[in-house]
Amino acid sequence: MVTAGDVQRALDGRWGWIREEVRTALCDPLFAPVFDMPMDEHRDRVLKQAQVIAEAPGPAYLFPKAVGGLGEVGAAVTAFETQAHGDLSLLVKTGVQWGLFGGAITHLGTEKHHERYLPDVMSLKLLGCFAMTETGHGSDVQSIRTTATYDAKTQQFVIHTPDDDARKDYIGNAARHGHAAVVFAQLMTQDECRGVHAFLVPIRGTDGRPCEGVSIEDCGHKAGLNGVDNGRLAFNQVRVPRDALLDRYGSVAEDGTYTSPIDNETRRFFTMLGTLVQGRVSISGAAVSATKSALTIAIRYALVRRQFKAPGTDREVPLLDFVQHQRRLLPALATTYALHFAQEELVAQLNEVFSTDSESDDVARRKLETLAAGLKATTTWHATHAIQTCREACGGAGYLSVNQLPQLRADTDVFTTFEGDNTVLLQLVAKTLLTNYQTEFGELDTIGTVRFVADQVVETVIERTGGRALVQRLIDAVPGRDEEQSLRDRGYQLSLFEWREKHLLDGVSRRLRAGISSGDDPFDVFNSAQDHVLAAARAHIDRLVLELFVAAIDRCEDEEVKGLLDLVCDLHALSMLERDRAWFLEHGRLTPARAKAVIATVNELCGLLRQHAEMLVDAFAIPDIVLAAPIALGDEAARQRAKGADQA
Ligand SMILES: Cc1cc2nc3c(=O)[nH]c(=O)nc-3n(C[C@H](O)[C@H](O)[C@H](O)COP(=O)(O)OP(=O)(O)OC[C@H]3O[C@@H](n4cnc5c(N)ncnc54)[C@H](O)[C@@H]3O)c2cc1C
């Protein structure tokens, strides 16, 4: 008999030890969820919680050993992912402090900045912000308009906000607690603009009041994450010393001469942004965790909540026995398992790329950035949809704040927008695929991408991520015609996902080439194919997620767990196929009869997994104290009622 503990071991993986440490830490009543706290009190509570976390080893793993850190980003990001079962305001607050503010100093700064600031960033002695977005420019960060003009006479940079549109907006930690900010601005020196660079700028004095020339506004109450103090920052000719420039990718000499190891401004900009990828990876992991919390609540409730008597009996039926209830919750659970393993691979790649030896491997970096962008879009959209489904699946009880789902929904909603808007991220994924990883991530603008694709003669190449040989073996083993395959044949499923991706990418390439050869405007060519471009990116991520799930199952040593995960993987793959069956029908890869068979097989799989549903959510090992929803904690009276009804 497979137990939740067996499955948990397969899920916990390489950084299981830090997951356990964080789970234990989360059991402190200080981390118990709250839902009706006034905003200011919530902000203070979150700061207090962050101060406790600062004492634990989790954040230190993010920072280099040279400054007292523990230097293992995979462990840090896994700790963050586990922390996401607690208050998401706390998660985002600490993400801003250590991941974004600390991350920018680590990756964009040099040794002098590390020594001077990082120990205080780690300990929270220096609370900071990551000030990139402006009111006027969010997704298009390259066009921000804050300036940092070098004054050679005083050897200072003058940070300036030209107008309200150039204010830094939505900035976490700005409204109350931040004392410094990494400010992104256009660097001007010797009368030339050198593009976006980052500067460390004090924003508050020791008395907590804004520094001279700095204006701070509170963004006020938000739809969720109200324990985070988001604010707006504006700078009126604020002077900072020359070494406030985080100068790993560009420096300014005393006389104002600019030098950079990367000549091309756009390439430099995207290289700088690429070093901050861990933020995106972290939010993706948090989305998976929040989805696990919601599914645990909804599935546990569905096992004890009964409605309607089966005809001819006195027995009321547990919600999870209704096929439609299974269909709402179990495919979402299966996809959450799939995304868990994809996230695990993403974290492993992040750890690999940022370990000192391989940091220079450009292709590995591009692949990491592409997977991070695509997976962040996929996990956060999945969270939004699955959490809403869980809320509805719990009926009125799901709407009560005490049962956590409204808060989870409100707090995770914005995950689709920050750390890169999902739609914009998927376009970056597609551009990288269309250029076969030959350019820096995001380096080419729309016109550049269209021209690049138009000049290429080679076909699109499908790059496999994990378990390359295994996936090829499974696909090769698929004999003959589609109609002869079992829908549950893994090789068949993989080959369909791969075929769709290649078909979509080839189609986009052809459209772009045809548009350019007809002399159309490159922007119009790209824009008219934008839906096609996004579909290709989605197909790419769907294929990778399935491959990574298959590889994870193959790694699993416990045969019984393997068998169970195989069922889960079938449900994931076939519910994706069911979702997109119109496309496969249109493209001749499913006959109408087979499309109907997909629906029937999803039903069958839901029925098979129904008996394992409780164990599959128990395997997430979310501490009761943070789950805290009475409907999830197996309310004893409800359990007894359910038991009595079963015996009757
Ligand atoms: C709670 C919260 C906290 C935040 N914290 C921080 C922080 O600490 N630091 C920081 O710097 N920023 C922060 N942000 C800002 C966040 O990163 C931006 O909101 C985000 O990048 C999106 O930018 P925008 O809001 O200007 O949206 P826009 O870029 O205006 O996008 C609006 C819509 O247009 C669509 N769109 C945009 N471009 C295209 C295109 N080319 N093709 C098709 N569709 C397009 C998008 O998909 C989106 O749906 C935060 C935001 C929020 C809400």
The ligand as an SDF file (V2000), in Angstrom:
LIG
                    3D

 53 58  0  0  0  0  0  0  0  0999 V2000
    1.1390   44.1240   -5.9000 C   0  0  0  0  0  0  0  0  0  0  0  0
    2.2280   44.5300   -6.8590 C   0  0  0  0  0  0  0  0  0  0  0  0
    3.5380   44.5330   -6.4270 C   0  0  0  0  0  0  0  0  0  0  0  0
    4.5610   44.9360   -7.2930 C   0  0  0  0  0  0  0  0  0  0  0  0
    5.8420   45.0360   -6.8140 N   0  0  0  0  0  0  0  0  0  0  0  0
    6.7950   45.5970   -7.6040 C   0  0  0  0  0  0  0  0  0  0  0  0
    8.1000   45.8850   -7.0750 C   0  0  0  0  0  0  0  0  0  0  0  0
    8.3960   45.6260   -5.8950 O   0  0  0  0  0  0  0  0  0  0  0  0
    9.0120   46.4440   -7.8930 N   0  0  0  0  0  0  0  0  0  0  0  0
    8.7250   46.7510   -9.2020 C   0  0  0  0  0  0  0  0  0  0  0  0
    9.6040   47.2540   -9.8840 O   0  0  0  0  0  0  0  0  0  0  0  0
    7.5050   46.5060   -9.7330 N   0  0  0  0  0  0  0  0  0  0  0  0
    6.5280   45.9480   -8.9580 C   0  0  0  0  0  0  0  0  0  0  0  0
    5.2750   45.7170   -9.4860 N   0  0  0  0  0  0  0  0  0  0  0  0
    4.9870   46.0970  -10.8540 C   0  0  0  0  0  0  0  0  0  0  0  0
    4.7640   44.9230  -11.7910 C   0  0  0  0  0  0  0  0  0  0  0  0
    5.9680   44.2740  -12.0430 O   0  0  0  0  0  0  0  0  0  0  0  0
    4.0710   45.4540  -13.0510 C   0  0  0  0  0  0  0  0  0  0  0  0
    2.7410   45.7590  -12.6740 O   0  0  0  0  0  0  0  0  0  0  0  0
    4.0910   44.4740  -14.1950 C   0  0  0  0  0  0  0  0  0  0  0  0
    5.3810   44.3680  -14.7190 O   0  0  0  0  0  0  0  0  0  0  0  0
    3.1360   44.8640  -15.3160 C   0  0  0  0  0  0  0  0  0  0  0  0
    3.3040   46.1720  -15.7010 O   0  0  0  0  0  0  0  0  0  0  0  0
    2.0360   47.1650  -15.8270 P   0  0  0  0  0  0  0  0  0  0  0  0
    1.2820   47.1030  -14.5650 O   0  0  0  0  0  0  0  0  0  0  0  0
    2.5420   48.4890  -16.2760 O   0  0  0  0  0  0  0  0  0  0  0  0
    1.1400   46.4940  -16.9640 O   0  0  0  0  0  0  0  0  0  0  0  0
    1.2140   46.7810  -18.5270 P   0  0  0  0  0  0  0  0  0  0  0  0
    2.5930   46.5240  -19.0060 O   0  0  0  0  0  0  0  0  0  0  0  0
    0.5840   48.0770  -18.8210 O   0  0  0  0  0  0  0  0  0  0  0  0
    0.2690   45.6060  -19.0630 O   0  0  0  0  0  0  0  0  0  0  0  0
   -1.1620   45.7280  -19.0420 C   0  0  0  0  0  0  0  0  0  0  0  0
   -1.7620   44.6190  -19.9200 C   0  0  0  0  0  0  0  0  0  0  0  0
   -1.3190   44.7830  -21.2610 O   0  0  0  0  0  0  0  0  0  0  0  0
   -0.8110   43.5720  -21.7780 C   0  0  0  0  0  0  0  0  0  0  0  0
    0.3500   43.8470  -22.6500 N   0  0  0  0  0  0  0  0  0  0  0  0
    1.4150   44.6540  -22.4060 C   0  0  0  0  0  0  0  0  0  0  0  0
    2.2720   44.6160  -23.4260 N   0  0  0  0  0  0  0  0  0  0  0  0
    1.7510   43.7830  -24.3530 C   0  0  0  0  0  0  0  0  0  0  0  0
    2.1720   43.3140  -25.6420 C   0  0  0  0  0  0  0  0  0  0  0  0
    3.3320   43.6740  -26.1810 N   0  0  0  0  0  0  0  0  0  0  0  0
    1.3920   42.4380  -26.2870 N   0  0  0  0  0  0  0  0  0  0  0  0
    0.2110   42.0200  -25.7620 C   0  0  0  0  0  0  0  0  0  0  0  0
   -0.2280   42.4200  -24.5640 N   0  0  0  0  0  0  0  0  0  0  0  0
    0.5230   43.2880  -23.8640 C   0  0  0  0  0  0  0  0  0  0  0  0
   -0.3720   42.7530  -20.5700 C   0  0  0  0  0  0  0  0  0  0  0  0
   -0.5010   41.3610  -20.8540 O   0  0  0  0  0  0  0  0  0  0  0  0
   -1.3450   43.2080  -19.4900 C   0  0  0  0  0  0  0  0  0  0  0  0
   -2.4620   42.3710  -19.4850 O   0  0  0  0  0  0  0  0  0  0  0  0
    4.2480   45.2920   -8.6400 C   0  0  0  0  0  0  0  0  0  0  0  0
    2.9260   45.2490   -9.0680 C   0  0  0  0  0  0  0  0  0  0  0  0
    1.9150   44.8880   -8.2000 C   0  0  0  0  0  0  0  0  0  0  0  0
    0.4960   44.9230   -8.6950 C   0  0  0  0  0  0  0  0  0  0  0  0
  1  2  1  0
  2  3  1  0
  2 52  2  0
  3  4  2  0
  4  5  1  0
  4 50  1  0
  5  6  2  0
  6  7  1  0
  6 13  1  0
  7  8  2  0
  7  9  1  0
  9 10  1  0
 10 11  2  0
 10 12  1  0
 12 13  2  0
 13 14  1  0
 14 15  1  0
 14 50  1  0
 15 16  1  0
 16 17  1  0
 16 18  1  0
 18 19  1  0
 18 20  1  0
 20 21  1  0
 20 22  1  0
 22 23  1  0
 23 24  1  0
 24 25  2  0
 24 26  1  0
 24 27  1  0
 27 28  1  0
 28 29  2  0
 28 30  1  0
 28 31  1  0
 31 32  1  0
 32 33  1  0
 33 34  1  0
 33 48  1  0
 34 35  1  0
 35 36  1  0
 35 46  1  0
 36 37  1  0
 36 45  1  0
 37 38  2  0
 38 39  1  0
 39 40  1  0
 39 45  2  0
 40 41  1  0
 40 42  2  0
 42 43  1  0
 43 44  2  0
 44 45  1  0
 46 47  1  0
 46 48  1  0
 48 49  1  0
 50 51  2  0
 51 52  1  0
 52 53  1  0
M  END
$$$$
